[in-house]
Amino acid sequence: MAFHADEAKTTMQHQPCAACRMLRRRCDSKCELALYFPTGEVENFAVVHRVFGARNVVKRIQTVEEAKRGDAVKSMVYEATARLRDPVYGSAGVIYELQKMIEELKAQLDSIKTRMSEMREEKEQLLSIGNNYDPLFGISGTIFDSAMASDPFEFPVEGGWLCSNISTPS
């Protein structure tokens, strides 16, 4: 039974990486692409190979220090995918579109903040007018309770003036 387990380990080790599988070559233990393009990531290697070519991918990986090679491969996959979607601008086009969206959202946010400020000013004006108006004697008394001047979402319902003024039938 131990023989079968060892045999399974050796067959798993000799399974070709995505690069060797696509290029139809033998994948050995010294394959430089096996770490970065495992067997299940054939699509990633296909995209990178189509845009950069297998030799250029190997050259680029070799120029990067070992600790950062995984990130470099992820970057190449992203750039290649973006380049296939937009052959002219690639990932720069995506970055430009995202920056444009950020600027539009900032403008919308500024507009909303301005409108909120205007609405607060209107609220204060209306409350100041309402607090100085008395229908019997003209402008002088208060007709609004201080609770009404608060935020409508924090309007007192239980335990406040609204519930205490309601008489219950006995």
FIZA-483488 format. One record per residue (C-alpha): x, y, z; residue in one letter. Coordinates in nm, 3 decimals. Example, Ala and Ser with C-alpha at 12.3 -4.5 7.8 and 13.67 -1.06 7.14 Angstrom:
residues 2
px:1.230	py:-0.450	pz:0.780	res:A
px:1.367	py:-0.106	pz:0.714	res:S
END
This chain:
residues 170
px:0.000	py:0.000	pz:0.000	res:M
px:0.292	py:0.236	pz:0.063	res:A
px:0.405	py:0.166	pz:-0.291	res:F
px:0.083	py:0.311	pz:-0.432	res:H
px:0.114	py:0.626	pz:-0.219	res:A
px:0.469	py:0.684	pz:-0.341	res:D
px:0.357	py:0.620	pz:-0.697	res:E
px:0.077	py:0.877	pz:-0.657	res:A
px:0.326	py:1.135	pz:-0.529	res:K
px:0.554	py:1.087	pz:-0.826	res:T
px:0.266	py:1.116	pz:-1.075	res:T
px:0.151	py:1.437	pz:-0.903	res:M
px:0.502	py:1.581	pz:-0.923	res:Q
px:0.529	py:1.504	pz:-1.293	res:H
px:0.200	py:1.664	pz:-1.385	res:Q
px:0.288	py:1.937	pz:-1.636	res:P
px:0.239	py:2.302	pz:-1.547	res:C
px:-0.001	py:2.517	pz:-1.749	res:A
px:0.284	py:2.660	pz:-1.957	res:A
px:0.431	py:2.324	pz:-2.051	res:C
px:0.087	py:2.180	pz:-2.115	res:R
px:0.002	py:2.463	pz:-2.354	res:M
px:0.341	py:2.464	pz:-2.524	res:L
px:0.329	py:2.082	pz:-2.541	res:R
px:0.666	py:2.028	pz:-2.392	res:R
px:0.790	py:1.811	pz:-2.112	res:R
px:0.767	py:1.972	pz:-1.769	res:C
px:1.057	py:1.879	pz:-1.545	res:D
px:1.147	py:1.978	pz:-1.190	res:S
px:1.355	py:2.272	pz:-1.321	res:K
px:1.065	py:2.436	pz:-1.507	res:C
px:1.077	py:2.807	pz:-1.430	res:E
px:0.708	py:2.861	pz:-1.501	res:L
px:0.567	py:2.573	pz:-1.293	res:A
px:0.557	py:2.779	pz:-0.973	res:L
px:0.367	py:3.065	pz:-1.130	res:Y
px:0.137	py:2.880	pz:-1.371	res:F
px:0.010	py:2.564	pz:-1.200	res:P
px:-0.178	py:2.298	pz:-1.396	res:T
px:-0.520	py:2.455	pz:-1.339	res:G
px:-0.424	py:2.801	pz:-1.470	res:E
px:-0.395	py:2.731	pz:-1.841	res:V
px:-0.613	py:3.034	pz:-1.926	res:E
px:-0.378	py:3.270	pz:-1.741	res:N
px:-0.074	py:3.140	pz:-1.923	res:F
px:-0.258	py:3.145	pz:-2.256	res:A
px:-0.337	py:3.516	pz:-2.213	res:V
px:0.018	py:3.603	pz:-2.106	res:V
px:0.170	py:3.391	pz:-2.383	res:H
px:-0.053	py:3.552	pz:-2.644	res:R
px:0.045	py:3.907	pz:-2.543	res:V
px:0.408	py:3.871	pz:-2.432	res:F
px:0.528	py:3.534	pz:-2.563	res:G
px:0.669	py:3.249	pz:-2.351	res:A
px:1.034	py:3.355	pz:-2.382	res:R
px:0.960	py:3.712	pz:-2.278	res:N
px:0.764	py:3.586	pz:-1.978	res:V
px:1.061	py:3.374	pz:-1.869	res:V
px:1.299	py:3.668	pz:-1.923	res:K
px:1.079	py:3.903	pz:-1.721	res:R
px:1.047	py:3.655	pz:-1.438	res:I
px:1.425	py:3.609	pz:-1.428	res:Q
px:1.487	py:3.984	pz:-1.402	res:T
px:1.271	py:4.017	pz:-1.089	res:V
px:1.403	py:3.916	pz:-0.750	res:E
px:1.263	py:3.584	pz:-0.628	res:E
px:1.048	py:3.724	pz:-0.347	res:A
px:0.856	py:3.944	pz:-0.592	res:K
px:0.815	py:3.703	pz:-0.883	res:R
px:0.465	py:3.594	pz:-0.785	res:G
px:0.347	py:3.954	pz:-0.786	res:D
px:0.522	py:4.014	pz:-1.118	res:A
px:0.338	py:3.720	pz:-1.273	res:V
px:0.004	py:3.845	pz:-1.137	res:K
px:0.083	py:4.184	pz:-1.285	res:S
px:0.166	py:4.031	pz:-1.624	res:M
px:-0.161	py:3.834	pz:-1.622	res:V
px:-0.355	py:4.151	pz:-1.538	res:Y
px:-0.177	py:4.359	pz:-1.802	res:E
px:-0.219	py:4.088	pz:-2.066	res:A
px:-0.591	py:4.056	pz:-1.990	res:T
px:-0.633	py:4.434	pz:-2.007	res:A
px:-0.431	py:4.447	pz:-2.329	res:R
px:-0.659	py:4.190	pz:-2.492	res:L
px:-0.968	py:4.387	pz:-2.390	res:R
px:-0.821	py:4.720	pz:-2.499	res:D
px:-0.526	py:4.671	pz:-2.736	res:P
px:-0.440	py:5.042	pz:-2.749	res:V
px:-0.441	py:5.148	pz:-2.385	res:Y
px:-0.435	py:4.820	pz:-2.188	res:G
px:-0.436	py:4.866	pz:-1.813	res:S
px:-0.367	py:5.238	pz:-1.853	res:A
px:-0.714	py:5.269	pz:-2.009	res:G
px:-0.868	py:5.092	pz:-1.710	res:V
px:-0.681	py:5.322	pz:-1.471	res:I
px:-0.794	py:5.628	pz:-1.667	res:Y
px:-1.159	py:5.515	pz:-1.658	res:E
px:-1.139	py:5.452	pz:-1.282	res:L
px:-0.984	py:5.795	pz:-1.223	res:Q
px:-1.258	py:5.952	pz:-1.433	res:K
px:-1.523	py:5.771	pz:-1.225	res:M
px:-1.358	py:5.892	pz:-0.904	res:I
px:-1.367	py:6.253	pz:-1.024	res:E
px:-1.734	py:6.221	pz:-1.124	res:E
px:-1.822	py:6.071	pz:-0.785	res:L
px:-1.632	py:6.348	pz:-0.605	res:K
px:-1.831	py:6.607	pz:-0.801	res:A
px:-2.157	py:6.430	pz:-0.711	res:Q
px:-2.054	py:6.419	pz:-0.345	res:L
px:-1.971	py:6.790	pz:-0.345	res:D
px:-2.307	py:6.864	pz:-0.505	res:S
px:-2.489	py:6.658	pz:-0.242	res:I
px:-2.294	py:6.825	pz:0.040	res:K
px:-2.383	py:7.167	pz:-0.100	res:T
px:-2.750	py:7.073	pz:-0.127	res:R
px:-2.750	py:6.939	pz:0.231	res:M
px:-2.596	py:7.264	pz:0.353	res:S
px:-2.864	py:7.463	pz:0.170	res:E
px:-3.137	py:7.246	pz:0.319	res:M
px:-2.997	py:7.295	pz:0.672	res:R
px:-3.000	py:7.673	pz:0.618	res:E
px:-3.361	py:7.657	pz:0.495	res:E
px:-3.457	py:7.450	pz:0.798	res:K
px:-3.297	py:7.702	pz:1.033	res:E
px:-3.474	py:7.990	pz:0.858	res:Q
px:-3.810	py:7.815	pz:0.877	res:L
px:-3.762	py:7.729	pz:1.243	res:L
px:-3.662	py:8.085	pz:1.330	res:S
px:-3.970	py:8.221	pz:1.151	res:I
px:-4.197	py:7.965	pz:1.319	res:G
px:-4.065	py:8.034	pz:1.667	res:N
px:-4.138	py:8.407	pz:1.636	res:N
px:-4.495	py:8.384	pz:1.506	res:Y
px:-4.809	py:8.396	pz:1.723	res:D
px:-5.139	py:8.398	pz:1.529	res:P
px:-5.321	py:8.593	pz:1.806	res:L
px:-5.064	py:8.860	pz:1.883	res:F
px:-4.849	py:8.871	pz:1.572	res:G
px:-4.482	py:8.786	pz:1.580	res:I
px:-4.355	py:8.718	pz:1.930	res:S
px:-4.452	py:8.382	pz:2.081	res:G
px:-4.320	py:8.034	pz:2.009	res:T
px:-4.540	py:7.782	pz:1.833	res:I
px:-4.288	py:7.503	pz:1.796	res:F
px:-4.169	py:7.285	pz:2.078	res:D
px:-3.791	py:7.247	pz:2.099	res:S
px:-3.833	py:6.878	pz:2.010	res:A
px:-3.968	py:6.976	pz:1.669	res:M
px:-3.652	py:7.164	pz:1.590	res:A
px:-3.451	py:6.843	pz:1.609	res:S
px:-3.361	py:6.608	pz:1.332	res:D
px:-3.673	py:6.432	pz:1.191	res:P
px:-3.505	py:6.094	pz:1.233	res:F
px:-3.457	py:6.163	pz:1.604	res:E
px:-3.812	py:6.290	pz:1.656	res:F
px:-3.939	py:6.185	pz:2.003	res:P
px:-4.223	py:5.938	pz:1.981	res:V
px:-4.223	py:5.748	pz:2.308	res:E
px:-4.195	py:5.933	pz:2.635	res:G
px:-4.185	py:6.273	pz:2.464	res:G
px:-4.447	py:6.544	pz:2.434	res:W
px:-4.628	py:6.356	pz:2.157	res:L
px:-4.724	py:6.057	pz:2.372	res:C
px:-4.774	py:6.251	pz:2.696	res:S
px:-5.040	py:6.481	pz:2.548	res:N
px:-5.256	py:6.196	pz:2.422	res:I
px:-5.527	py:6.104	pz:2.670	res:S
px:-5.632	py:5.742	pz:2.685	res:T
px:-6.000	py:5.653	pz:2.733	res:P
px:-6.072	py:5.509	pz:3.076	res:S
END
